[in-house]
Amino acid sequence: MESTNCKIGMLLVSMTISAVLLVVSAGNSLRQQKEIRVEKTAALAEKEPVGFVLKTYEGKVALFRENSQKPYQILDLEVYLLPDADRQALEEGILAENEQALRKILEDWEG
């Protein structure tokens, strides 16, 4: 009987140790996953935004975001009214890093 109780006791101790190791291991895994998510979020935040690209679209000047093939906004500005150099630049795409740079380009065309 004592031998059986001893075996049961050792089995309970082994199961308890296994459970503790499992919980600690799971906690470490969750912490590592959280650190990876934080690093990925930080990396995305540090990524420089592409900004805006002005291009010709159906005879008008259109504003594109990022690397999109679909215009974000089509401006009420006919391409044929612009100087040749600007029309050629629009064919390649004119990059505006932010809204301020975009406003400057548009103001130059209006003025």
C-alpha positions in Angstrom: 0.0 0.0 0.0 2.8 2.3 0.9 4.5 1.6 -2.4 1.3 2.5 -4.3 0.9 5.7 -2.3 4.6 6.6 -3.0 4.0 5.9 -6.8 0.9 8.1 -6.8 2.7 10.8 -4.9 5.6 10.7 -7.4 3.2 10.7 -10.3 1.4 13.8 -8.9 4.7 15.6 -8.4 5.8 14.8 -11.9 2.4 16.0 -13.3 2.7 19.2 -11.3 6.2 19.9 -12.6 5.1 19.1 -16.1 2.2 21.5 -15.8 4.4 24.3 -14.4 6.9 23.8 -17.2 4.1 23.9 -19.7 2.7 27.2 -18.3 6.1 28.8 -18.2 6.8 27.7 -21.8 3.5 29.0 -23.0 4.1 32.3 -21.2 7.5 32.7 -22.9 6.0 31.9 -26.3 3.3 34.5 -25.8 5.9 37.1 -24.7 8.0 36.4 -27.8 5.0 36.7 -30.1 4.1 40.0 -28.4 7.7 41.3 -28.9 7.6 40.2 -32.6 4.3 42.1 -33.1 5.8 45.2 -31.4 8.9 45.0 -33.6 6.7 44.6 -36.8 4.5 47.6 -35.7 7.6 49.7 -35.1 9.1 48.7 -38.4 5.9 49.7 -40.2 5.8 53.0 -38.4 9.3 53.8 -39.5 8.7 52.9 -43.1 8.7 56.1 -45.1 5.4 56.8 -46.7 5.4 56.8 -50.5 3.1 59.8 -50.5 1.2 60.9 -53.6 1.9 60.5 -57.3 0.3 62.8 -59.9 -0.3 61.2 -63.3 -2.3 61.6 -66.4 -5.7 59.8 -66.3 -8.2 60.0 -69.0 -6.9 63.4 -70.2 -6.9 64.9 -66.7 -4.5 65.1 -63.8 -5.1 62.4 -61.3 -3.8 61.9 -57.8 -2.7 58.4 -56.9 -1.7 57.1 -53.4 1.0 54.6 -52.6 1.5 52.2 -55.6 -2.1 52.1 -56.5 -3.2 51.8 -60.1 -6.6 53.4 -59.4 -6.7 57.1 -58.9 -7.4 58.4 -55.4 -8.8 61.6 -56.9 -9.2 63.0 -60.4 -8.5 66.7 -60.4 -10.4 69.1 -62.6 -7.3 70.0 -64.5 -7.0 69.2 -68.2 -3.5 67.9 -69.1 -3.5 69.6 -72.4 -3.5 73.0 -70.6 -0.1 72.3 -69.0 3.3 73.0 -70.5 5.0 70.2 -72.5 7.5 69.6 -69.7 4.8 69.1 -67.1 2.8 66.8 -69.5 5.9 64.6 -70.0 6.6 64.5 -66.3 3.0 63.5 -65.6 3.4 60.5 -68.0 6.2 59.3 -65.8 4.5 60.3 -62.6 5.3 63.3 -60.4 6.0 62.3 -56.8 4.8 64.5 -53.9 6.2 63.1 -50.6 3.4 64.8 -48.5 0.4 67.0 -48.8 2.5 70.2 -48.5 4.6 69.2 -51.5 1.4 68.3 -53.4 -0.1 71.7 -52.7 3.1 73.4 -53.9 3.0 71.5 -57.2 -0.7 72.3 -57.7 -0.2 76.0 -56.8 2.5 76.3 -59.4 0.1 75.0 -62.1 -2.6 77.4 -60.9 -0.4 80.5 -60.7 
